[in-house]
């Protein structure tokens, strides 16, 4: 990809070369910038490729339906590690925090 491109260009190339379903059919794709198996930031589609350094990795995933339907949600970025957070491994991920009222829970004792 030319450095003058943007994240939308990467998504389009990924769909074409990976023979993936398009975003209209299978849902939008989001792209994360990661380093040392930790998410640094989520990239917008307009973000220029010239702002991405050579020392990071890009991860892409389909946006889950639940994330698209929530208007204002709290998200947590998580990563895997062994005994010490500096020993990270695996693929980092993002999940949505769901607020649950204690009054809405039903217990059968």
Phi and psi in radians as a Rosetta constraint file:
Dihedral C 1 N 2 CA 2 C 2 CIRCULARHARMONIC -1.245 0.35
Dihedral N 2 CA 2 C 2 N 3 CIRCULARHARMONIC 2.543 0.35
Dihedral C 2 N 3 CA 3 C 3 CIRCULARHARMONIC -1.089 0.35
Dihedral N 3 CA 3 C 3 N 4 CIRCULARHARMONIC -0.291 0.35
Dihedral C 3 N 4 CA 4 C 4 CIRCULARHARMONIC -1.432 0.35
Dihedral N 4 CA 4 C 4 N 5 CIRCULARHARMONIC -0.091 0.35
Dihedral C 4 N 5 CA 5 C 5 CIRCULARHARMONIC -1.391 0.35
Dihedral N 5 CA 5 C 5 N 6 CIRCULARHARMONIC -3.024 0.35
Dihedral C 5 N 6 CA 6 C 6 CIRCULARHARMONIC -2.410 0.35
Dihedral N 6 CA 6 C 6 N 7 CIRCULARHARMONIC -3.107 0.35
Dihedral C 6 N 7 CA 7 C 7 CIRCULARHARMONIC -1.089 0.35
Dihedral N 7 CA 7 C 7 N 8 CIRCULARHARMONIC -0.588 0.35
Dihedral C 7 N 8 CA 8 C 8 CIRCULARHARMONIC -1.017 0.35
Dihedral N 8 CA 8 C 8 N 9 CIRCULARHARMONIC -0.642 0.35
Dihedral C 8 N 9 CA 9 C 9 CIRCULARHARMONIC -1.127 0.35
Dihedral N 9 CA 9 C 9 N 10 CIRCULARHARMONIC -0.689 0.35
Dihedral C 9 N 10 CA 10 C 10 CIRCULARHARMONIC -1.138 0.35
Dihedral N 10 CA 10 C 10 N 11 CIRCULARHARMONIC -0.770 0.35
Dihedral C 10 N 11 CA 11 C 11 CIRCULARHARMONIC -1.082 0.35
Dihedral N 11 CA 11 C 11 N 12 CIRCULARHARMONIC -0.764 0.35
Dihedral C 11 N 12 CA 12 C 12 CIRCULARHARMONIC -1.091 0.35
Dihedral N 12 CA 12 C 12 N 13 CIRCULARHARMONIC -0.741 0.35
Dihedral C 12 N 13 CA 13 C 13 CIRCULARHARMONIC -1.164 0.35
Dihedral N 13 CA 13 C 13 N 14 CIRCULARHARMONIC -0.669 0.35
Dihedral C 13 N 14 CA 14 C 14 CIRCULARHARMONIC -1.088 0.35
Dihedral N 14 CA 14 C 14 N 15 CIRCULARHARMONIC -0.777 0.35
Dihedral C 14 N 15 CA 15 C 15 CIRCULARHARMONIC -1.094 0.35
Dihedral N 15 CA 15 C 15 N 16 CIRCULARHARMONIC -0.766 0.35
Dihedral C 15 N 16 CA 16 C 16 CIRCULARHARMONIC -1.221 0.35
Dihedral N 16 CA 16 C 16 N 17 CIRCULARHARMONIC -0.906 0.35
Dihedral C 16 N 17 CA 17 C 17 CIRCULARHARMONIC -1.286 0.35
Dihedral N 17 CA 17 C 17 N 18 CIRCULARHARMONIC -0.544 0.35
Dihedral C 17 N 18 CA 18 C 18 CIRCULARHARMONIC -1.521 0.35
Dihedral N 18 CA 18 C 18 N 19 CIRCULARHARMONIC -0.022 0.35
Dihedral C 18 N 19 CA 19 C 19 CIRCULARHARMONIC 0.903 0.35
Dihedral N 19 CA 19 C 19 N 20 CIRCULARHARMONIC 0.819 0.35
Dihedral C 19 N 20 CA 20 C 20 CIRCULARHARMONIC -1.563 0.35
Dihedral N 20 CA 20 C 20 N 21 CIRCULARHARMONIC 2.794 0.35
Dihedral C 20 N 21 CA 21 C 21 CIRCULARHARMONIC -1.178 0.35
Dihedral N 21 CA 21 C 21 N 22 CIRCULARHARMONIC 2.554 0.35
Dihedral C 21 N 22 CA 22 C 22 CIRCULARHARMONIC -1.216 0.35
Dihedral N 22 CA 22 C 22 N 23 CIRCULARHARMONIC 2.920 0.35
Dihedral C 22 N 23 CA 23 C 23 CIRCULARHARMONIC -1.199 0.35
Dihedral N 23 CA 23 C 23 N 24 CIRCULARHARMONIC -0.505 0.35
Dihedral C 23 N 24 CA 24 C 24 CIRCULARHARMONIC -1.151 0.35
Dihedral N 24 CA 24 C 24 N 25 CIRCULARHARMONIC -0.574 0.35
Dihedral C 24 N 25 CA 25 C 25 CIRCULARHARMONIC -1.532 0.35
Dihedral N 25 CA 25 C 25 N 26 CIRCULARHARMONIC -0.872 0.35
Dihedral C 25 N 26 CA 26 C 26 CIRCULARHARMONIC -1.769 0.35
Dihedral N 26 CA 26 C 26 N 27 CIRCULARHARMONIC -0.115 0.35
Dihedral C 26 N 27 CA 27 C 27 CIRCULARHARMONIC 1.878 0.35
Dihedral N 27 CA 27 C 27 N 28 CIRCULARHARMONIC 2.766 0.35
Dihedral C 27 N 28 CA 28 C 28 CIRCULARHARMONIC -1.194 0.35
Dihedral N 28 CA 28 C 28 N 29 CIRCULARHARMONIC 2.776 0.35
Dihedral C 28 N 29 CA 29 C 29 CIRCULARHARMONIC -1.989 0.35
Dihedral N 29 CA 29 C 29 N 30 CIRCULARHARMONIC 2.385 0.35
Dihedral C 29 N 30 CA 30 C 30 CIRCULARHARMONIC -2.004 0.35
Dihedral N 30 CA 30 C 30 N 31 CIRCULARHARMONIC 2.667 0.35
Dihedral C 30 N 31 CA 31 C 31 CIRCULARHARMONIC -2.156 0.35
Dihedral N 31 CA 31 C 31 N 32 CIRCULARHARMONIC 2.331 0.35
Dihedral C 31 N 32 CA 32 C 32 CIRCULARHARMONIC -1.979 0.35
Dihedral N 32 CA 32 C 32 N 33 CIRCULARHARMONIC 2.574 0.35
Dihedral C 32 N 33 CA 33 C 33 CIRCULARHARMONIC -1.721 0.35
Dihedral N 33 CA 33 C 33 N 34 CIRCULARHARMONIC 2.167 0.35
Dihedral C 33 N 34 CA 34 C 34 CIRCULARHARMONIC -2.193 0.35
Dihedral N 34 CA 34 C 34 N 35 CIRCULARHARMONIC 2.670 0.35
Dihedral C 34 N 35 CA 35 C 35 CIRCULARHARMONIC -2.621 0.35
Dihedral N 35 CA 35 C 35 N 36 CIRCULARHARMONIC 2.357 0.35
Dihedral C 35 N 36 CA 36 C 36 CIRCULARHARMONIC 0.932 0.35
Dihedral N 36 CA 36 C 36 N 37 CIRCULARHARMONIC 0.708 0.35
Dihedral C 36 N 37 CA 37 C 37 CIRCULARHARMONIC 1.079 0.35
Dihedral N 37 CA 37 C 37 N 38 CIRCULARHARMONIC 0.501 0.35
Dihedral C 37 N 38 CA 38 C 38 CIRCULARHARMONIC -2.274 0.35
Dihedral N 38 CA 38 C 38 N 39 CIRCULARHARMONIC 2.499 0.35
Dihedral C 38 N 39 CA 39 C 39 CIRCULARHARMONIC -1.295 0.35
Dihedral N 39 CA 39 C 39 N 40 CIRCULARHARMONIC 2.217 0.35
Dihedral C 39 N 40 CA 40 C 40 CIRCULARHARMONIC -1.570 0.35
Dihedral N 40 CA 40 C 40 N 41 CIRCULARHARMONIC -0.826 0.35
Dihedral C 40 N 41 CA 41 C 41 CIRCULARHARMONIC -2.902 0.35
Dihedral N 41 CA 41 C 41 N 42 CIRCULARHARMONIC 2.765 0.35
Dihedral C 41 N 42 CA 42 C 42 CIRCULARHARMONIC -1.620 0.35
Dihedral N 42 CA 42 C 42 N 43 CIRCULARHARMONIC 2.297 0.35
Dihedral C 42 N 43 CA 43 C 43 CIRCULARHARMONIC -1.624 0.35
Dihedral N 43 CA 43 C 43 N 44 CIRCULARHARMONIC 2.385 0.35
Dihedral C 43 N 44 CA 44 C 44 CIRCULARHARMONIC -1.383 0.35
Dihedral N 44 CA 44 C 44 N 45 CIRCULARHARMONIC 2.804 0.35
Dihedral C 44 N 45 CA 45 C 45 CIRCULARHARMONIC -1.113 0.35
Dihedral N 45 CA 45 C 45 N 46 CIRCULARHARMONIC -0.474 0.35
Dihedral C 45 N 46 CA 46 C 46 CIRCULARHARMONIC -1.505 0.35
Dihedral N 46 CA 46 C 46 N 47 CIRCULARHARMONIC -0.123 0.35
Dihedral C 46 N 47 CA 47 C 47 CIRCULARHARMONIC -1.070 0.35
Dihedral N 47 CA 47 C 47 N 48 CIRCULARHARMONIC 2.234 0.35
Dihedral C 47 N 48 CA 48 C 48 CIRCULARHARMONIC -1.304 0.35
Dihedral N 48 CA 48 C 48 N 49 CIRCULARHARMONIC 2.537 0.35
Dihedral C 48 N 49 CA 49 C 49 CIRCULARHARMONIC -1.204 0.35
Dihedral N 49 CA 49 C 49 N 50 CIRCULARHARMONIC -0.365 0.35
Dihedral C 49 N 50 CA 50 C 50 CIRCULARHARMONIC -1.213 0.35
Dihedral N 50 CA 50 C 50 N 51 CIRCULARHARMONIC -0.222 0.35
Dihedral C 50 N 51 CA 51 C 51 CIRCULARHARMONIC -1.563 0.35
Dihedral N 51 CA 51 C 51 N 52 CIRCULARHARMONIC -0.085 0.35
Dihedral C 51 N 52 CA 52 C 52 CIRCULARHARMONIC -1.665 0.35
Dihedral N 52 CA 52 C 52 N 53 CIRCULARHARMONIC 2.210 0.35
Dihedral C 52 N 53 CA 53 C 53 CIRCULARHARMONIC -1.467 0.35
Dihedral N 53 CA 53 C 53 N 54 CIRCULARHARMONIC 2.958 0.35
Dihedral C 53 N 54 CA 54 C 54 CIRCULARHARMONIC -1.344 0.35
Dihedral N 54 CA 54 C 54 N 55 CIRCULARHARMONIC -0.185 0.35
Dihedral C 54 N 55 CA 55 C 55 CIRCULARHARMONIC -1.706 0.35
Dihedral N 55 CA 55 C 55 N 56 CIRCULARHARMONIC 0.151 0.35
Dihedral C 55 N 56 CA 56 C 56 CIRCULARHARMONIC -2.042 0.35
Dihedral N 56 CA 56 C 56 N 57 CIRCULARHARMONIC 2.915 0.35
Dihedral C 56 N 57 CA 57 C 57 CIRCULARHARMONIC -2.021 0.35
Dihedral N 57 CA 57 C 57 N 58 CIRCULARHARMONIC 2.650 0.35
Dihedral C 57 N 58 CA 58 C 58 CIRCULARHARMONIC -1.867 0.35
Dihedral N 58 CA 58 C 58 N 59 CIRCULARHARMONIC 2.353 0.35
Dihedral C 58 N 59 CA 59 C 59 CIRCULARHARMONIC -2.094 0.35
Dihedral N 59 CA 59 C 59 N 60 CIRCULARHARMONIC 2.467 0.35
Dihedral C 59 N 60 CA 60 C 60 CIRCULARHARMONIC -2.263 0.35
Dihedral N 60 CA 60 C 60 N 61 CIRCULARHARMONIC 2.561 0.35
Dihedral C 60 N 61 CA 61 C 61 CIRCULARHARMONIC -2.654 0.35
Dihedral N 61 CA 61 C 61 N 62 CIRCULARHARMONIC 2.748 0.35
Dihedral C 61 N 62 CA 62 C 62 CIRCULARHARMONIC -1.268 0.35
Dihedral N 62 CA 62 C 62 N 63 CIRCULARHARMONIC 2.470 0.35
Dihedral C 62 N 63 CA 63 C 63 CIRCULARHARMONIC -1.355 0.35
Dihedral N 63 CA 63 C 63 N 64 CIRCULARHARMONIC 2.152 0.35
Dihedral C 63 N 64 CA 64 C 64 CIRCULARHARMONIC -1.098 0.35
Dihedral N 64 CA 64 C 64 N 65 CIRCULARHARMONIC 2.629 0.35
Dihedral C 64 N 65 CA 65 C 65 CIRCULARHARMONIC -0.985 0.35
Dihedral N 65 CA 65 C 65 N 66 CIRCULARHARMONIC -0.689 0.35
Dihedral C 65 N 66 CA 66 C 66 CIRCULARHARMONIC -1.059 0.35
Dihedral N 66 CA 66 C 66 N 67 CIRCULARHARMONIC -0.646 0.35
Dihedral C 66 N 67 CA 67 C 67 CIRCULARHARMONIC -1.218 0.35
Dihedral N 67 CA 67 C 67 N 68 CIRCULARHARMONIC -0.599 0.35
Dihedral C 67 N 68 CA 68 C 68 CIRCULARHARMONIC -1.270 0.35
Dihedral N 68 CA 68 C 68 N 69 CIRCULARHARMONIC -0.556 0.35
Dihedral C 68 N 69 CA 69 C 69 CIRCULARHARMONIC -1.404 0.35
Dihedral N 69 CA 69 C 69 N 70 CIRCULARHARMONIC -0.347 0.35
Dihedral C 69 N 70 CA 70 C 70 CIRCULARHARMONIC -1.467 0.35
Dihedral N 70 CA 70 C 70 N 71 CIRCULARHARMONIC 2.287 0.35
Dihedral C 70 N 71 CA 71 C 71 CIRCULARHARMONIC -1.464 0.35
Dihedral N 71 CA 71 C 71 N 72 CIRCULARHARMONIC -0.776 0.35
Dihedral C 71 N 72 CA 72 C 72 CIRCULARHARMONIC -2.378 0.35
Dihedral N 72 CA 72 C 72 N 73 CIRCULARHARMONIC 1.940 0.35
Dihedral C 72 N 73 CA 73 C 73 CIRCULARHARMONIC -2.319 0.35
Dihedral N 73 CA 73 C 73 N 74 CIRCULARHARMONIC 2.742 0.35
Dihedral C 73 N 74 CA 74 C 74 CIRCULARHARMONIC -1.735 0.35
Dihedral N 74 CA 74 C 74 N 75 CIRCULARHARMONIC 2.251 0.35
Dihedral C 74 N 75 CA 75 C 75 CIRCULARHARMONIC -2.032 0.35
Dihedral N 75 CA 75 C 75 N 76 CIRCULARHARMONIC 2.594 0.35
Dihedral C 75 N 76 CA 76 C 76 CIRCULARHARMONIC -2.156 0.35
Dihedral N 76 CA 76 C 76 N 77 CIRCULARHARMONIC 2.297 0.35
Dihedral C 76 N 77 CA 77 C 77 CIRCULARHARMONIC -1.577 0.35
Dihedral N 77 CA 77 C 77 N 78 CIRCULARHARMONIC 2.324 0.35
Dihedral C 77 N 78 CA 78 C 78 CIRCULARHARMONIC -2.261 0.35
Dihedral N 78 CA 78 C 78 N 79 CIRCULARHARMONIC 2.764 0.35
Dihedral C 78 N 79 CA 79 C 79 CIRCULARHARMONIC -2.587 0.35
Dihedral N 79 CA 79 C 79 N 80 CIRCULARHARMONIC 2.832 0.35
Dihedral C 79 N 80 CA 80 C 80 CIRCULARHARMONIC -1.674 0.35
Dihedral N 80 CA 80 C 80 N 81 CIRCULARHARMONIC 2.501 0.35
Dihedral C 80 N 81 CA 81 C 81 CIRCULARHARMONIC -2.605 0.35
Dihedral N 81 CA 81 C 81 N 82 CIRCULARHARMONIC 2.879 0.35
Dihedral C 81 N 82 CA 82 C 82 CIRCULARHARMONIC -2.087 0.35
Dihedral N 82 CA 82 C 82 N 83 CIRCULARHARMONIC 1.947 0.35
Dihedral C 82 N 83 CA 83 C 83 CIRCULARHARMONIC 1.124 0.35
Dihedral N 83 CA 83 C 83 N 84 CIRCULARHARMONIC -0.549 0.35
Dihedral C 83 N 84 CA 84 C 84 CIRCULARHARMONIC -2.506 0.35
Dihedral N 84 CA 84 C 84 N 85 CIRCULARHARMONIC 2.288 0.35
Dihedral C 84 N 85 CA 85 C 85 CIRCULARHARMONIC -0.996 0.35
Dihedral N 85 CA 85 C 85 N 86 CIRCULARHARMONIC -0.356 0.35
Dihedral C 85 N 86 CA 86 C 86 CIRCULARHARMONIC -1.339 0.35
Dihedral N 86 CA 86 C 86 N 87 CIRCULARHARMONIC -0.173 0.35
Dihedral C 86 N 87 CA 87 C 87 CIRCULARHARMONIC -1.796 0.35
Dihedral N 87 CA 87 C 87 N 88 CIRCULARHARMONIC 1.038 0.35
Dihedral C 87 N 88 CA 88 C 88 CIRCULARHARMONIC -1.369 0.35
Dihedral N 88 CA 88 C 88 N 89 CIRCULARHARMONIC 2.709 0.35
Dihedral C 88 N 89 CA 89 C 89 CIRCULARHARMONIC -2.726 0.35
Dihedral N 89 CA 89 C 89 N 90 CIRCULARHARMONIC 2.989 0.35
Dihedral C 89 N 90 CA 90 C 90 CIRCULARHARMONIC 1.376 0.35
Dihedral N 90 CA 90 C 90 N 91 CIRCULARHARMONIC -2.884 0.35
Dihedral C 90 N 91 CA 91 C 91 CIRCULARHARMONIC -1.839 0.35
Dihedral N 91 CA 91 C 91 N 92 CIRCULARHARMONIC 2.117 0.35
Dihedral C 91 N 92 CA 92 C 92 CIRCULARHARMONIC -1.193 0.35
Dihedral N 92 CA 92 C 92 N 93 CIRCULARHARMONIC 2.803 0.35
Dihedral C 92 N 93 CA 93 C 93 CIRCULARHARMONIC -2.571 0.35
Dihedral N 93 CA 93 C 93 N 94 CIRCULARHARMONIC 2.970 0.35
Dihedral C 93 N 94 CA 94 C 94 CIRCULARHARMONIC -2.217 0.35
Dihedral N 94 CA 94 C 94 N 95 CIRCULARHARMONIC 2.384 0.35
Dihedral C 94 N 95 CA 95 C 95 CIRCULARHARMONIC -2.419 0.35
Dihedral N 95 CA 95 C 95 N 96 CIRCULARHARMONIC 2.757 0.35
Dihedral C 95 N 96 CA 96 C 96 CIRCULARHARMONIC -1.640 0.35
Dihedral N 96 CA 96 C 96 N 97 CIRCULARHARMONIC 2.366 0.35
Dihedral C 96 N 97 CA 97 C 97 CIRCULARHARMONIC -1.501 0.35
Dihedral N 97 CA 97 C 97 N 98 CIRCULARHARMONIC 2.260 0.35
Dihedral C 97 N 98 CA 98 C 98 CIRCULARHARMONIC -1.918 0.35
Dihedral N 98 CA 98 C 98 N 99 CIRCULARHARMONIC 2.201 0.35
Dihedral C 98 N 99 CA 99 C 99 CIRCULARHARMONIC -1.447 0.35
Dihedral N 99 CA 99 C 99 N 100 CIRCULARHARMONIC 2.262 0.35
Dihedral C 99 N 100 CA 100 C 100 CIRCULARHARMONIC -2.185 0.35
Dihedral N 100 CA 100 C 100 N 101 CIRCULARHARMONIC 2.266 0.35
Dihedral C 100 N 101 CA 101 C 101 CIRCULARHARMONIC -1.418 0.35
Dihedral N 101 CA 101 C 101 N 102 CIRCULARHARMONIC 2.380 0.35
Dihedral C 101 N 102 CA 102 C 102 CIRCULARHARMONIC -1.108 0.35
Dihedral N 102 CA 102 C 102 N 103 CIRCULARHARMONIC -0.479 0.35
Dihedral C 102 N 103 CA 103 C 103 CIRCULARHARMONIC -1.235 0.35
Dihedral N 103 CA 103 C 103 N 104 CIRCULARHARMONIC -0.413 0.35
Dihedral C 103 N 104 CA 104 C 104 CIRCULARHARMONIC -1.478 0.35
Dihedral N 104 CA 104 C 104 N 105 CIRCULARHARMONIC -0.174 0.35
Dihedral C 104 N 105 CA 105 C 105 CIRCULARHARMONIC -1.412 0.35
Dihedral N 105 CA 105 C 105 N 106 CIRCULARHARMONIC 2.471 0.35
Dihedral C 105 N 106 CA 106 C 106 CIRCULARHARMONIC -2.103 0.35
Dihedral N 106 CA 106 C 106 N 107 CIRCULARHARMONIC 2.155 0.35
Dihedral C 106 N 107 CA 107 C 107 CIRCULARHARMONIC -1.937 0.35
Dihedral N 107 CA 107 C 107 N 108 CIRCULARHARMONIC 2.374 0.35
Dihedral C 107 N 108 CA 108 C 108 CIRCULARHARMONIC -1.909 0.35
Dihedral N 108 CA 108 C 108 N 109 CIRCULARHARMONIC 1.855 0.35
